[in-house]
Amino acid sequence: MAAKSPTDGIITLRPWQPSDAAVIVECVDGDPEITRWLDQVPQPYTLADAEGYIAGIGKEAFAITQDATGMVVGSVGAHMNDTGDVAEIGYWLRRDARGRGATTRALVLIAGWALAREGVARLQLRADTENEPSRRVAERAGFTFEGVLRSAYWNPRLGRRVDWAMYSLLPGEPA
Ligand SMILES: CC(C)(COP(=O)(O)OP(=O)(O)OC[C@H]1O[C@@H](n2cnc3c(N)ncnc32)[C@H](O)[C@@H]1OP(=O)(O)O)[C@@H](O)C(=O)NCCC(=O)NCCS
C-alpha cells in the first residue's frame, strides 16, 4: 500500500501503523455486525489478531480517520488480484461512527486511489444480499450493481449459504 493519504477534507485514509492495534480491537471485538457479515474476522478479536492484520493483509488497507478528531473509525481495503488488474474492496466501520456517510466517503476515496494505479481495470465489491448498509454504501459511492452470485459462499456464523450482490466500478465512472 502506497504511503499517500487520500482525503476529502472530512475523512482521510492513511496506512495502518503498529500503534493502531489497540484501536482496531476496540472497533472490531464483539461487534455484532462485523461478526455477522465478516466471518473471516476472528471473534473474540485480540491484540495479536490486530497486530497480525497490520503486519499482513492490513498492508492492502487504509485506516479510515476523521479529520475533525483524528480518530480511527474504520478500515477500507483494496485487495489486488495476481495480475494486478482487478481489486476487491472491503470495509468496516466502528459502530458509534456509522450512519453518517463515513464509509461512503472512504469508498469514494479508495476507489479514486485504486483506479489511478497503473493497469487497474476494475474494482469489485461483494456484499451479502441481506447486508443493506453495505449495499447502500456501494450504491452511494457510484458502484454499478451487476447481479447476484447465487449460493456463492458458506458463512458459518450465519449458518447459511450466501448470495453475493456483485458491484463494480470501472475507470472513468461514475459518468
Ligand atoms: C457497512 C458499514 C461499513 C456501513 O458504514 P456507514 O459508515 O454506516 O455507512 P454510510 O453511513 O456511508 O451509509 C450507510 C447506508 O446504509 C443505510 N442503512 C443503515 N442501516 C440500514 C439498515 N438496517 N437497512 C437499510 N439501510 C441501512 C443508511 O441509511 C445509509 O444509507 P443512506 O446514505 O442512503 O441513508 C457498517 O455498517 C459496518 O461496518 N458493517 C459491518 C461490516 C460490514 O458489513 N462490512 C461490509 C461487508 S460487505
The ligand as an SDF file (V2000), in Angstrom:
LIG
                    3D

 48 50  0  0  0  0  0  0  0  0999 V2000
  -21.4320   -1.4600    6.1300 C   0  0  0  0  0  0  0  0  0  0  0  0
  -20.8600   -0.3530    7.0160 C   0  0  0  0  0  0  0  0  0  0  0  0
  -19.3700   -0.2590    6.7690 C   0  0  0  0  0  0  0  0  0  0  0  0
  -21.5760    0.9640    6.6390 C   0  0  0  0  0  0  0  0  0  0  0  0
  -20.9470    2.0360    7.3390 O   0  0  0  0  0  0  0  0  0  0  0  0
  -21.5970    3.5020    7.4680 P   0  0  0  0  0  0  0  0  0  0  0  0
  -20.4920    4.4820    7.6650 O   0  0  0  0  0  0  0  0  0  0  0  0
  -22.6820    3.4670    8.4540 O   0  0  0  0  0  0  0  0  0  0  0  0
  -22.1650    3.7350    6.0270 O   0  0  0  0  0  0  0  0  0  0  0  0
  -22.7880    5.0870    5.4880 P   0  0  0  0  0  0  0  0  0  0  0  0
  -23.1990    5.9850    6.6200 O   0  0  0  0  0  0  0  0  0  0  0  0
  -21.8040    5.6540    4.4820 O   0  0  0  0  0  0  0  0  0  0  0  0
  -24.0760    4.5340    4.7120 O   0  0  0  0  0  0  0  0  0  0  0  0
  -24.9000    3.5830    5.2890 C   0  0  0  0  0  0  0  0  0  0  0  0
  -26.1790    3.4970    4.4690 C   0  0  0  0  0  0  0  0  0  0  0  0
  -26.8900    2.3330    4.8530 O   0  0  0  0  0  0  0  0  0  0  0  0
  -28.1710    2.7270    5.3250 C   0  0  0  0  0  0  0  0  0  0  0  0
  -28.5390    1.7900    6.3800 N   0  0  0  0  0  0  0  0  0  0  0  0
  -28.0040    1.6970    7.6140 C   0  0  0  0  0  0  0  0  0  0  0  0
  -28.6110    0.6970    8.2900 N   0  0  0  0  0  0  0  0  0  0  0  0
  -29.5380    0.1610    7.4260 C   0  0  0  0  0  0  0  0  0  0  0  0
  -30.4770   -0.8850    7.5180 C   0  0  0  0  0  0  0  0  0  0  0  0
  -30.5700   -1.6360    8.6300 N   0  0  0  0  0  0  0  0  0  0  0  0
  -31.2620   -1.1650    6.4450 N   0  0  0  0  0  0  0  0  0  0  0  0
  -31.1640   -0.4380    5.3150 C   0  0  0  0  0  0  0  0  0  0  0  0
  -30.2680    0.5780    5.1630 N   0  0  0  0  0  0  0  0  0  0  0  0
  -29.4720    0.8640    6.2170 C   0  0  0  0  0  0  0  0  0  0  0  0
  -28.0090    4.1330    5.7850 C   0  0  0  0  0  0  0  0  0  0  0  0
  -29.2570    4.8060    5.8170 O   0  0  0  0  0  0  0  0  0  0  0  0
  -27.0770    4.6600    4.7230 C   0  0  0  0  0  0  0  0  0  0  0  0
  -27.7900    4.8900    3.5050 O   0  0  0  0  0  0  0  0  0  0  0  0
  -28.1960    6.3820    3.0770 P   0  0  0  0  0  0  0  0  0  0  0  0
  -26.9140    7.1480    2.9940 O   0  0  0  0  0  0  0  0  0  0  0  0
  -28.8450    6.1890    1.7650 O   0  0  0  0  0  0  0  0  0  0  0  0
  -29.0870    6.8790    4.1670 O   0  0  0  0  0  0  0  0  0  0  0  0
  -21.0840   -0.6230    8.5170 C   0  0  0  0  0  0  0  0  0  0  0  0
  -22.4590   -0.8200    8.7230 O   0  0  0  0  0  0  0  0  0  0  0  0
  -20.3140   -1.8380    9.0140 C   0  0  0  0  0  0  0  0  0  0  0  0
  -19.1840   -1.7260    9.4600 O   0  0  0  0  0  0  0  0  0  0  0  0
  -20.9440   -3.0380    8.9810 N   0  0  0  0  0  0  0  0  0  0  0  0
  -20.2830   -4.2670    9.4390 C   0  0  0  0  0  0  0  0  0  0  0  0
  -19.1950   -4.7380    8.4930 C   0  0  0  0  0  0  0  0  0  0  0  0
  -19.7190   -4.9360    7.0800 C   0  0  0  0  0  0  0  0  0  0  0  0
  -20.8540   -5.3270    6.8460 O   0  0  0  0  0  0  0  0  0  0  0  0
  -18.8130   -4.6870    6.0880 N   0  0  0  0  0  0  0  0  0  0  0  0
  -19.1460   -4.8440    4.6850 C   0  0  0  0  0  0  0  0  0  0  0  0
  -19.1130   -6.2700    4.2810 C   0  0  0  0  0  0  0  0  0  0  0  0
  -19.5630   -6.4480    2.5400 S   0  0  0  0  0  0  0  0  0  0  0  0
  1  2  1  0
  2  3  1  0
  2  4  1  0
  2 36  1  0
  4  5  1  0
  5  6  1  0
  6  7  2  0
  6  8  1  0
  6  9  1  0
  9 10  1  0
 10 11  2  0
 10 12  1  0
 10 13  1  0
 13 14  1  0
 14 15  1  0
 15 16  1  0
 15 30  1  0
 16 17  1  0
 17 18  1  0
 17 28  1  0
 18 19  1  0
 18 27  1  0
 19 20  2  0
 20 21  1  0
 21 22  1  0
 21 27  2  0
 22 23  1  0
 22 24  2  0
 24 25  1  0
 25 26  2  0
 26 27  1  0
 28 29  1  0
 28 30  1  0
 30 31  1  0
 31 32  1  0
 32 33  2  0
 32 34  1  0
 32 35  1  0
 36 37  1  0
 36 38  1  0
 38 39  2  0
 38 40  1  0
 40 41  1  0
 41 42  1  0
 42 43  1  0
 43 44  2  0
 43 45  1  0
 45 46  1  0
 46 47  1  0
 47 48  1  0
M  END
$$$$
